[in-house]
Amino acid sequence: MAKIKSVEPNIADLVNGWLKQYKLDYKLEQESLNNEIDKALNEYASKSGGKGGNRPDAKLLLETKTLKKYPILIEYKGYKDKLIKLDSDGKVDNITTKSEPNYKNIKDYAVNGAVHYANAILHYTSYTDVIAIGVTGYKKENGQIEHSIGVYYVSKDNFGIGQEVDKYTDLSFLKKENFDNFIKKVKELSLTSEELEKLKEKREKEIQASLVKLNNDIYKEEKGLSESDRVHLVAASIMATLGVEGKVAPLEKSDLKSLKEENNTDGDIVVRKIDSFLKCKNLPPKKKDLILRTLKNTLLSDNINKATNGESQLKRIFTKIVDDLGIYYKVGLTTDFTGKLFNEMYSWLGFTQDKLNDVVLTPSYVAKLLVKLARVDKDSFLWDFATGSAGLLVAGMNEMIIDAKEKIKSPEELEQKILKIKAEQLLGLEVLSNIYMLAILNMILMGDGSSNILNKDSLQDFDGKYGFGNTDENFPATAFVLNPPYSATGNGMVFVERAFSMMKKGYGAIIIQNSAGSGKAKEINKNILKNNTLIASIKMPIDIFIGKSSVQTNIYVFKVGEAHHNDNIVKFIDFSNDGYTRTNRKKASNNLVDTDRAKERYQEVVDLVRFGKHKLNIFTEEEYYEGYIDVESGTDWNQSAPIDTRPTLEDFKKTVSDYLAWEVSNLMKKESEDESLKK
C-alpha cells in the first residue's frame, strides 16, 4: 500500500495566502519577529526535546485598539489526523504521566506544537497572552485539499495549558477589523473552579519533577555550595528574573558576562537587579536592606564569580534555574512554590544544623484544611507564629481572595481589597534566617504579601504589632494557623498560648504532635482553656509527613476569647483515612494519589467541625464522636468513639446458636465413634 504523502506545502501555501490577502505583516519559519520572541523560541527546548531551535511555520505580533500586543504562532502539518492530541480531560496533551514534556505529541500534532511554542513565550518573555494556531489537512479523492484549524489561547491565567477559542474555517479573525472582536471573545473564556484546580494540580506535579531535576543537577555538578548558598541562589535568581512591568526589565542570561571587572561581576549585576526589583515592590527600606545583605554573602563571594572556560558558577546556576523553573513562577501559580522548593532541596542533602531537623513544612492540601478550619474569609486577619516558607499564609491569602471575588462585584473595590489583604491582613514570624528568605520569596511570588513577614522569635521578640507600615498598631488577628517545631515547649503548644494571649476573638487551627494533647503540654493546655474553647480534635493519618517525619499528629481547632467549660461539646474525628495513598519513592512521578474521595473527605471534616453530626456522609459514627474534656486535665484531648461492650439480644442469640451447633457436632461425632467401636 502506497504511503500517504504529507500535504504540508499545500497547507502552508493556503494559509500564507490568507495572511497575505489580509495584509498582515507575518514572518515565516526562518524570519525574525522581534528579538525578545526570537530569543525565547531559541532558548526553549525544541519540539524534539533538544536545546533551542523552535521555529513556528508562521508568526505575527498583532495589536488591539488598546495597544496590547499578542504574539500569534502558527504550526502546519499535512495529514488528516494530525491537528491535535488531547488528554482524557480534553486538554492539549503536552505532558506525560511522569509530568515531563510529551515531545512525541508536540512534534507530531499541529496545535500541540503551537502551544509548545506559546509556552516558550510565557517562559522567557514579558508577554502573558499568546494565540496558538494549528492547521493541517489532506488531499481528497477528487484532488482537493481539505483543511482543519485549531485556535487556542495560551496564557498565565490557564497555566500555559491552553483553551480552545472557537471553531474556524479560515484565519480572517486575525484581520485588523476583526481582531478586537476576536480578543473580546478570548477574554470571555473562563475555566470552572474544578478545571482550574485540575490544571493547577497538573502544573504542581510538573514543578515537582522540575525541582528534582534542578536539584539533582546542582548537587552533582556544582561544588563548594552550602545549603544556605543553594537557597540564596534560587531566591536571588527568581527575584532577578521576575521584573516589574514598565519599570524593571527581567534579568536575562545574556546580561551575565562572567567578567573579573570590579563592581561588574555576575554577582554585582544580580544584586543591582534585585535592588531595583525590591525598590519597585515598595518594600520597607529595613526589610530590603536585610534581604540584600543576606543574599550578598553568597552572590558576591569570589569562588562563585570566578570564570572557568569563560563562564562563572553563578551564571551556570542562574541559567539552570531560569531554564527549569521560569515557566512555573511566571504563570502565576497560587501554590506554595518555595515550600515545594524547600522540601526538595533539603530532601537531597539533609539538614546540617540540628535546629533545622525540626522544620517540617505543611503539605498544601493540609494547609488549605487548616485555613478553612480557622474560618478564614476576606475580612480575616491571619497570623502564623512559625511560618516556615509561608505556605499556611499563602493558603490563607488564596482563601481570602477567593472569598473576596465571590462577594465583591465592583472590579475597582475588589482590586483595593486584594491589595489590602496582601499588605495588611497577613503576618508571619520565622526565626531561622534561611527559611525566612524562602517565606519572603514565596509571598513576593504570590503577588507580594511579604510586608509583614518578620525575622523574629515569636516567643521572645514579638510584641503583637505590625512589623512594617502601621508599626504603632497591634495586628488585629482573628485567625491563627500553625505547624510548630515539635521540640518547642509542650511540643509547640507554647506558640498557641502566646498567640491566643494576643487575640481578642476569632479561631485557631494547629497541626501538632498528638502527645501535646495527652500529657506533653498539660499545664499549657489548662492555661489555654481558661480563655479559649477547644472545638475539635482531629486525628490525622500517620504518614501525612512521609519522608520528613513519622509522628502521629492531630489538628486542634479553637474558638478564641471564650473560656472552655466542661459542658462544651468537643468533636473528635478519626481522619486516619483521608482518602490519599502516599508513597516515598524518589523517582515516582506522583507520591500522593487520591484513592478514596480525598477532596470530599477534607470538605466533610470542615463541615463536621463547623456544623456537627448531621453533616456525616462519608465518615461513620465510629470515626466521628461528640464528647467532653475536663478543663482541669489538659491530657484528654485525643479521644475516640467509645466501644459499647454490653451484649445485645442478637449477641446472646448468636452465642446460644454457636453453642448448640457445637453440642450437636459433638453428639454426632460421639455417635459415629460408638458405631465404629460396635463394628
Secondary structure, DSSP 8 states (H G I E B T S, - for coil): -------HHHHHHHHHHHHHHTT---EETTS-S-HHHHHHHHHSB-TTSSBS----SEEEEEE-TT--EEEEEEEE--STT-S--B-TTSSB--B-TTSSB-HHHHHH-HHHHHHHHHHHHHHHSS--EEEEEEEEEEE-TTS-EEEEEEEEEEEGGGTTS-EEEE--SSSGGGSHHHHHHHHHHHHT----HHHHHHHHHHHHHHHHHHHHHHHHHHHHH--S--HHHHHHHHHHHHHHHH-BTTTB----GGG------TT-SHHHHHHHHHHHHHHHTT--HHHHHHHHHHHHHHHT-HHHH-EETTEEHHHHHHHHHHHHHHHHHHTT--S-HHHHHHHHHHHHH--SSGGGGG-----HHHHHHHHHHTT--TT--EEESS-TTSHHHHHHHHHHHHHHHHH---HHHHHHHHHHHHHHSEEEE--SHHHHHHHHHHHHHTT---TTEE-S-TTTT--SB-SSSSTTSB----EEEE---TTSGGGGHHHHHHHHHT-SSEEEEEEEEGGGGTTTTHHHHHHHHTTEEEEEEEE--TTTTTTT----EEEEEEEETS---TTS-EEEEE-S--SEEE---TT-S-SEEE-S-HHHHHHHHHHHHHH-GGG-SSS-TTTEEEE---TTTSS----------S--HHHHHHHHHHHHHHHHHHHHHHHHHHHHHH-
